[in-house]
Amino acid sequence: MPESKKLNRILLVTVLLLSIIGILMIYSATNNIEYSYFYHNSYLRQLFWILIGFIVMFIISKVNYVVWIEISYKLYFFALFLLVLLFIVGKSKFGGLRWFHLGPFSFQPSEFCKVVLILSLTRFIVDNKGKIELIYGLLKTFLMIAIPLVLIVIQPDLGTALIFIPVCFFVLLVGGVRVKYLICSFLSLLILSPLFWHLLKDYQKRRLISFINPESDPLGSGYSIIQSKIAIGSGGIFGKGFLKGTQSQLNFLPEHHTDFIFSVIGEELGLIGVSIVLFLYYLFIMEGVKIAICAKDKAGKILATGIVFMFAIQIFVNIGMTLGLLPIVGIPLPFLSYGGSAFLFSMILVGILLNIHYLSVGKFK
Amino acid sequence: MVLERLQDKIEEKRFKFITVFISFLFLILFIRLVILQIIENEKYKKLAESNSIRVIPERAARGIIYDRYREKLVDNIPSFTVSIIPADLRNKEKVIEKLSQILNISEEEIYEKLDRQKYKVFEAIKIKGNLNSQVISVIEEHKLELPGVLIHTEPKRNYINNDIASHILGYVGEVSLSEINKGNYYLGDLIGKSGIEKRYDSYLRGVNGATQIMVDSRGREIKIVGKKASSKGMDIMLTIDLKLQRKCEELLKDKKGVIIAMDPRDGEIYAMASKPSFNPNMFSNPLEKESWDDLISNPDRPLLNRAIAGLYSPGSTFKVVLACAALEEHILDLKDLFVCHGTYWYSTWNYNCWKREGHGSLNIIDAITYSCDIFFYQTGLVVKIDKISEYSKLFGLGEETRIDLDGEKKGLVPTAEWKERTFHEHWMPGNTIQLSIGQGYLLATPIQMINVYNIIINNGTLYKPYLVKFINDREIFPEVLKRVSLRDDTLNIVKKGLWGAVNKSGGTGWRAKSNFNIAGKTATIENPHGPSHASFIGFAPFSAPEISVMVFLEGGGSGGEIAAPIAKSVIEEYYKLKKERYARK
């Protein structure tokens, strides 16, 4: 069987371009004197992580993705173990804990979970071919997803947990589950959601309320939404120019080198800049969908779909948040936001996607 | 084959849906961007160019604290606060120099405060609160030289009765940096630092509001963009009776010590006075460093709530625990007599009774009534250390009473094993002898000791002592802390002894005798650092007790002479107030 011998160029180019834009914008967001005191040389650190990320991506792209699927259950239980450990360790600290600190490195288990859940979900669907379509099999799948999700929600990291729901929806769709079951479960989740309200921390409740009515909380998250909209809106078509965004430069925007990096782009590079970013993301995602369609087996299709949606939903939720379309949930923008852990795991997913493409039969156009 | 085709077809359809779906998501984002950046561009440009939004926090008022009869103990009064909006600071150095002169605080302090919130340059940062109108008028006069300086009012905590009940109420202060990180606090927020203010802080503190105003290029307000009203914290009603509390504090005037008055039937605390005390209003005003140092370094430790954190040898009031142990374990009964000659020889050591001429021969009831030390030395030696500490723990010594205040001490119930561990020495009979009259290693807080008596009064049931009766409309109900199983005859014997101590001639607590049928026990505790500590724990009426009182005076002298009359005054005041309230109804 002829294999496409090369790594997918479109993926490589889009990711590289996005990473470069990310570094430039992180530089812009942290370059002012007051701020750089705290975030000294953030862009250099990000550059370091990008290099590491690309190396890891190349290595992963050479590893047959079936290997990951095979060890996925072990990884799944390891991830559960980490989450429980985090819960126990975090209990002593007020407001919970999302990170492990190992010397100079910090590591966020929910990032790891994103990868592991897609892998083990793929394995589960492939293993239970024919059963997954039935209600019983579906319930078992939900249970498998629900355990880590609840652990992530109580961390508390509502954002990451919420992202899984649409991702799982589409993975199951490609996995062959009947549409009416999926719609039913989606609806029942909607009905059950008031129950989850009680699980939320106060600040998360406030964020959701302030999303519906930003003026209700001008001190807290409503403030961030308004400021982000001002930054992007004032950017206009051409933007205020690199390093010239008044909103971002004056620290109007909270977290502007991490979760709100898109607002900085919107302000400084304008509609043209953000359109380029959106276009790069669109190219990347569509290439991913193509890879999913052309994957050599069912497992590859499902895995690729999961990865693609993991990215697509994160992109949509993060940008939607900066545009005031969605509540603030603290999801980074893939490849652009500052943060080593998130970038590294994104690159692992890209590596797997590259391998699925690499091994796909010649039908890839 | 056909089936596979069908599946392929389904899959194709689904992937088509996925493509459309994702494209749709991107389209939404793009349309939104066009709306913001092209259609609404002008509006946002204006907002951004003038950097025109300022945030002025509106501090929430804390809940009111009432006594059990709805008498206000703590409320809030408005006070002037000066804040700075960093973005509007022009001539930063000059303005800060000027402001530091007017406010009489160092420039460094202002810089430090600005530094703490350096990422919120459009938000008013509190510099100093609780300013008098003179200072405010000076600032108003120099307004033009002070761009970016803002005056507004904030609620300030007002302790209506100054130092009355200060240890119960506690005090508030501005949040420290470490506390800010623990919860949803803003710089300049008030947080309870001790007492009810601390323990119930999450209820008492409200939710801050804020106003977002749009200003012109010179920092003048144009319009209000957003407003969120602050909401006041929850009100709290205490179990404390202010009038009785006031009486207790008067009785302790110029003394060092504790009075606790409570209901043994449910654990409600009517009064809990600890002296010396402090005036919590001091902390509402910006505290001068010297007065803080005074409070901290004062050897009398006025901030210490002696009722829950003062560790003392309980002395003779402890004898009832030993009596219960001896009776419950069938080691003693009414027929057993010990003889007291005033001195007791154990091997070559001699131990005295407080009454040097001796009590003669007496049974356990009389031993409690006349507080004979020698009776209890010998009882202790037969009951033995293991049982004594077992019963001490049974009566709640050595563990927290879980009263709703922070800073409670556990005290110490010594055991042979404890001594071995701590001093690497064996437990000696001399240690048991000292322990038998509540001295030596034993340490207890006044609240623990009144609990010991509450157990006896209440026939073995102990309620958790508590101070908060209502949080807003939610009632806090009494909670049983433990049930100690004691036989009726044990209880009767001990109670008879306690009745005799006050009501029989020659009883050590005779000065507490009153029409209200008081019973109780005195203690005069040897104090190596000065005069003896005086203590009395009593209750009334004997037949169906509704109030128990603990008096402890550091260096007060004789328990019978000094503490018993004070306890009597407290109980009489309680009945007097009860009668007045009844008459009014």
Interface residues (C-beta under 8 A of the other chain):
Chain A: E34 Y35 F94 G95 F170 L173 V174 G176 D202 Y203 P214 E215 S216 D217 P218 L219 G222 Y223 I226 K229 I230 A231 I232 G233 S234 G235 G236 I237 T246 Q247 L250 N251 F252 P254 G266 E267 G270 L271 V274 S275 L278 Y281 Y282 I285 M286 V289 A292 I293 K301 T305 A312 F316 I319 G320 L323 L325
Chain B: Q7 I10 E11 R14 F15 F17 I18 T19 I22 S23 L25 F26 I28 L29 F30 R32 L33 V34 L36 Q37 I38 E40 N41 K43 Y44 K45 L47 A48 E49 N51 I53 V55 P57 A87 K118 Y119 K120 V121 F122 E123 N181 K182 G183 N184 Y186 N208 G209 A210 T211 Q212 V225 G226 K227 K228
